Amino acid sequence: MRVFFLFCTMVVALFFGSCNSQKKVTYNYIQGVSDTLVKDAIKNFEPVIQKNDLLSIQIYSNSTKPEISDALYNPPALSGMSGSSGGGSGSSGSPTHGYLVDIDGNISFPRLGIIHAEGLTKRQLADTIVSKIKDLENPTAVIRFLNYRVTVMGEVAHPGTLTIPYEKVTIFEALGLAGDIPVTGIKDKVRVLREVNGDMQIGTIDLTAKNVFESPYYHMQQNDVIIVDVKKNKVKQTDQALVFSRIAFALSLVTTLAILYNIFK
């Protein structure tokens, strides 16, 4: 019996020692940074247009009759779209229709024909469109993304695809929308999959580094995929939990047998 109690004491000590060692494993965001160090680090960011993007494009002018620009360049929303030949958004800015950037990176715009959009920012595309309009007084173009999405996968609370309505999001905001990275996730080697000019890039960003704001993956681009890996010790913890559950079952069985032995001996 003395051996049995000694065995139980060793198991309990091992269990709590393991728990204490697990609590030491943690990472914090943006370590070693004061507010004065990052004032000039965050630069203006504007996403570039990619293939398969859906754009809302509205044309305005100084004309006292806005129906003129609507009739020329803002046709009513169509009931469907097919490739880049789909019609533009209606004057009401219907969110379900827009200009689809085709596999060649082009859009087909009323009266202006084929316009290359891939690789341009919204401002650059607006300038390109306005430069081609000759029959309106001081035309302007307002462009919005209709399908700005970021996908978060791996060791986060709520993995999935996020629709970003404001067209600008940092990796911290995207992870916040996904419920944040738990202590079992790796924060110093977060991977970002990004398509650039038809090629898939895989970048790594350290969310604990003080210069995280300077990373090209700090600002998200549409269709980016964030992958958070799980720490190796989580697998070990799972294995340890399984071992401890088996030990607990064995102890329970031994205790039951010991009680039965004392009763019926």
N, C-alpha and C positions, 0 to 999 in steps of 0.2 A: 504493500500500500504506500509505503514511503517513496518507493521508486515512481509510483504513479503520480503522486503529487509533485515530485521533482520534475517529472516530464511536463506536467501542466504548466508549472512555473516557467520553464524554458520556452514553451510555445508562446505564452503570453508576452514574455520579454521580447521574443523575436518579432511578434506581431506589432507591438508598439514601436519598436526600433525601426521597423520597416516603414511605418506610417510617418515617423518623424523625418526619415530621410527623403520621403516623397515630397513632403511639404517644402523642402529647400529648393526644389526645382521650379523655377519661375522666371519669366522675362517681363520687363516693363517696356512700354513704348517710349521712344525718343529719349534715350538716356543722356545725361550730361549736357543739357541745353538750357540756356536762359533766354528770356524773351528778346534780349538785345542781340543775340546771335543770329536770329532768323528773320529779322526785319526785311532784309533785302534778298533773302534766299528764294522766296516764292515768286516766280515770274508769271507774267500773264500767259494764260494758256487758252488756245482755241483749237478744238478738234478739227481734223481734216475729214473731208467727205470720202467715203469708201464705196466699193461696189455693193449693190443691194441695199444701200441706204434709201430711205423714203423721205423726201423733202417736201415741205410746204413752201411754195414760192408765191408771193403776192407782189404785184406791181402797182405803184402809186405815182401820181404826178401832181403838178400844180394846177391842173385843169379844174375849172369850176364845175365840170361835169364828170364826176368819177366814173359814171357808167361808160364813158369812152374808153378809159384804160381797162375797165372790166371786160368790155366787149372785145377789145383787141388782145389782151394778154392774160386775163383772168376768166377763162371759160368756166361755166358751171361744172361742179363736180360730177364725174361720170359714175355710173353704177358699178364699174369694174375697171381693172387695169390689166394690161398685158405688156410686160417688159417695160422699156423706156417710152413706148408709144402712148402710155396712159395719159389722160388729161390732167390739167393742173387742178389745184384746190379751188373751190368756188370762192366768191367774194366773202362768204361767211366764214371761210377758214375751216372747212370740214375736216375733222381730225382723222377721218377714215380713208381719205384719198390724198394723193400727192404724186410727186414725180419720182419714179423708181430709177435709181442709177443702175444701168445695165451692166452686163459682164465686160463690156469694153470701157466702162467708166463714164458713159455718156448719158445725157437726158435729152429728150426731144421736147423742145419748147415751142408754143404756138407762135407762128410768124417768124421765128428766129431760127428754127431748124435744130440740128444736132449741136449740142454744146458739151464739151468735155468738162466733167465735174470732179472726177476722182483726183485726190491729192490736193484739192483746193480747200481753203477754209470757206465758211459761209460768206465772209466779207469779200474774199477774192472772187467767188462765184457771182456774188451780187454785182461787183464792179464789171465783171465780164458781160453779164446780161445787160446791164445799163448801157454799156458802151455800144451795144448792138441796136438799141432802141433809138430810132431817129424821128418818130412821128408823135412823140409826147414831150411836153415841156417839163424839163428838170425831173426826169423819172428817177424813182428809187425802187429798190427791190428789198423785200423783207423775207428772210429765209429761216426756216426752223427745221430741226430734225423731228421726224415723227416716229422714229423707231430707235431711240437712243437706249441701248440696253447693255448691262454688265452682268456677267455670270460669276457667282462665287461658289467654289466647290471645296470639299475636303473638311478639315477639322474646324468648322464654325457651327454656331448654334442653329442657324437656319439656312442651309445651302439652297441655291436656286438662282433663277434669272431675275434681275431687278430692272424695272423700267424707270429710267431717270427722266423726270419731266423738265428739269431745268438745264439739261444739256451740259452740265459741268459738275464733276464729282471727283473727289480725291479717293485714294485707296482706303484711307481711314473712314471716310463717309460710307463707302461701299461696304466695308466690313461691319460698320455700325448698323447699317440696314440689314445685314445678314446675321445680326445678333452677337457680333464680336467673336474673337478667337478665345477659346477657353485655355486654361493653364496647360492642357494637354496638347495644344497646337504649337507649331514652330513659328515664331514671330521674326526671327532674324534671317530666314531664308524663304520668303514668300515668293512663289513663282507667278508670273503674269504671261499669259499667251496673248499675242497681239498680231494681227494681220497687217502687214505693211507692203503696199504695192504688189499684192498677190502672194507674198511670201509670209510664212508663219514664223514669228520671232518668239523665243522663250527667254524672258528676262527674270532676274532675281532682285528683290528689294529687301533691305534690312529695315524693318519697322522699329528697331531699337536704336538705330544709328542717329546721331545728331544731324547728319547731313541728308536725312531721308528726303527733305524737300527738294533737293537738287537732282533726285533720280528721275529719269525719263518716264518711270512707271508710277510716279507719285500722283499725277493726274491721269485719270482713266480716259480712254478713248472708247467710242461705241464698239460693242461686240468684244471687248476685252474679257478674258477669262482669268479669274484669280484662283489659284490653287494653294491651299494651306495644308501642309503635311503634318502628320501626327508624330509626336515624340516617340522615340523607341521605348522609353521607360513606361509609356502607357500600356504597351503590349506586355511588358514585364509585370506591371501592376495587375493586369488582367490575369496573367498566369499565377501571380502570387495570390490573388483573390480566390482562384480556383483551388490552389493548394490549401489555403487556410479553410476553405469551406469543407474540403475533404478531411482535414485534420479535425475540424469541429465535429464532423459526423463521426469520425473514429473515436474521438473523446467521449461523445455522447453514447456511443455503443459500448465502449469500455466501462463507462460509469454505470450504465444500465446492467451490464453483466456483473459488475462488482456488487451492486445492490442486490441483485437476484442471488448471487453466491452467498452473501451475508444472511439473506433471509432463509434460504433453504439448506444451508450447510448443517 
